Each structure stands twice: as structure tokens, then as C-alpha cells.
Amino acid sequence: MDIYMESESPEDVENGGQRLTPLRPVDNPATATPAFHENVGRGFSQLVHRSLTPAETLPSQWYRDDRIHHLERKAIFSKSWILVTHVSRFSKEGDYVAFEIANFPFFVIRTRDGRHNVCRHRGFPLVSKMSGCSPVISCGYHGWCYSPQDGRLVRSTHSSFPSFDASKYSLFKIHTHVISSGFIFVNLSAQEPPPFRDWFGDLEQEWGNLRSDDYEYAYSWYECVHCHTSHPGYAASLDLSTYAVETKTKYALHITALKPGREEAQSTLASGAESEGAPSFAYVFPSNAVTVTNMMWYMMRVVPISATQTRMEYDVFKHKSITLERLRAYMQFYEKVEDEDFHLVSATQKSLNTGIYRRGSLHPTKEVERGPPQRKSPTDNP
């Protein structure tokens, strides 16, 4: 898929009441080499290293410019393997979960297939709820119906016409990949996507010890839009001197340990066989994260809505030996951390929208990778 951007006049660009300076060559991803469009992860990295000094952040305009948002939709979200859910969400025939990521609506069904949430008749959305169960997928506009097993059109207003070929009107399929631990990824590309292993490297092995049969879906929550001062709860329970970030192929692991004495104080599983242990955090390109403990794990989807708005979606899965009441009490800590992040990012976005801030500095050893991944200690002030 080629990416085209309309030419801009030399005058400032009007964007939601803000006067934005037109993108200069060093700020404009549209001037990148073809590698940027053909291999988003690698090309984008090359662009950043060409355009910025090693100690600077991305230009603030990238966080408020509709052109950048449009380019990210086409070059990243429509071509990347994206983590969306887990097989634990699907227990019965006809179960489905709906998503809208970067304004692309789709749903995943029990067969672990994905379909664009668009009727082939007039484009009306087929699925209106976030999740549900249905023996048939029907359109509320003209009643066209599709099989949940394979997306075939099984009933339509044109069925009585001999010349109508229903096989040409199956639902648009999206690419899916399910890894051994049960995580489900989608790729929205109209073309054949890159092999999953080539895209994410060893990601599948990171959750190799997570047995999907031991967990079940608990609940979700949504928010519509850092450690010592931002997250005092983390600082009180985790030994931040052990904190490290290990960068991998399009994902990163955040590693830390509980403070001495904290592990003994933590509650155990109902069987009493193992303690909760320190949580593990994985951030998965382009905009997902997974937090895992022995009691539960939860997935965070950072869903772009516009150039300046993002919706945070969280799905929580509990160990089957843990009661929902106990889980909700335990999750208060993590929900508080996510709420702290929400307010931090919301305030930062409001500041970026003013156009006053352009770029900031990166810590020369903690935020700028040089050679092998380096340990990062949030106890050091950036």
C-alpha cells in the first residue's frame, strides 16, 4: 500500500483551533525512504535517528497533527500485527468480541477468525455490542446474515435473483495469529502480512509459562483520554534499584523485583502453593501492554481515536482459583497506577496542544539505547 500525503501550502495549518507550523523535512515522515512505508518498524527507527539528535524526543507536533495521525493509521495500524485479546474470552460457539483500533472496526469470533465489522450490502456495522454470542451474524439495516464460522453470506434481500452470486459477498476477513499461550493477534493488511515470527521474534516464548487453561476472563474497564513521584505505590512495593528495560524485536520487557520482605507479605493463591511474586510487564508494538502475576494478568490496549485523543482499554483475566471479590480488591493497586498514568498523560497532551513545547531531552544513558540494552533505574533523575 502506497502512502500519499496532500501537499501543504506554506501557510500555517489550521487544526482544531490550533495554528500548526507546516512539517519541515526533518519532522515529516512523508519524506522518508520507501523502506519507511514497506517496513514500518525498521524504517520509522531510521527516520527518527536521521531527523533527531540522539538526546531529543520526537517533535511535539507529531502528537497533535492530523496528518501524522492519518499516516500512522495507514503505515502502522493497518499493517502491523496487533495484540487484541485472548482465547479465554471465547467459551461458547458464537462468542465474539468487537474492537475499533485507529478507527478500523472489526470483531474476533470463537473460531479465532477476524472479520471487518462492515456489512457487504451497504456498509452498516454488523456488531453493535463490545462482546456477545450469536448463532448468526445479522445486519440490522436490511437483514443480511452471515455465518459466524466462515463469514459466508447465508441470507440476503437478493437471494431470489438467479444472477446474484452470494459467494462474492462474504465478510471481509482479517489475518489472525494465536500463540501457544492463547494471545490473539490481528493484522488488518489487505495484502499477505509478514510472518509473525519475523515480526515479533521471540515474543511467543515470553509467555511460555502462562497456561491459558488456568485463567478466565474477569472484567474490562475503559478510560478516554513517572515512578517515585508518579507512582508512589510502585515505589513502596517494588525494588526500583533492580528495574531494567530489555528491548526486543518490536517489544520491550520491564523487569523488577519486590522489595525485601514484600513477597512474604503478599497474599498467596488459594492453593497456597506459590506466592504472588513480582509482576512482569511487557510492552508490545505498536500500542499494547501485558502485566502478569500468578494471581492474574491484564492487557492494556492504547487505542488512537484522533491526533490528540486516545482511549485506554483494559481486559483482566484471573486465575481460576481466585474469587472475583478477591481479584477486585487486589486490582485496586493496578487500577490506581493506571489512573495515575491517565492523569499524567492527559495533562501532558493538554500542554502539547498549546504548541509551546517542541522537544525535550532524553537521558543519555537511561532513555537512549547504545548497543546492548542497558539497565534503567528510575531512581536516577532524568
Protein Blocks (a to p, Z undefined) as FASTA:
>chain_A
ZZddddddfbdcdeehiacddddfklmmklpcfklmmmmmlmmmmmmmmmpcfkbccdfk
lmmpfklmmmmmmmmmmmpccdfbdfklpmbghiacdddeehiacdddfkopacddbdfk
lopafblbfbdcdfbdcdfklopacdfklopafbdfklmpmklcfklmcccdddddddfk
opacddfbfbdcddfklmnommmmmmmmpcfklpccfbdcddddfklmmmmmlmmmpcfk
lgccdddehiacddddddehklmmpccdfklmacfbjaddddddfbbccdddfkbccddd
dddfblmbccddddddddfkbcfklmmmmmmmmmmmmmmmmmmmmmmmmmmmnomambdc
ddfklmmcghjaddddfkbcZZ
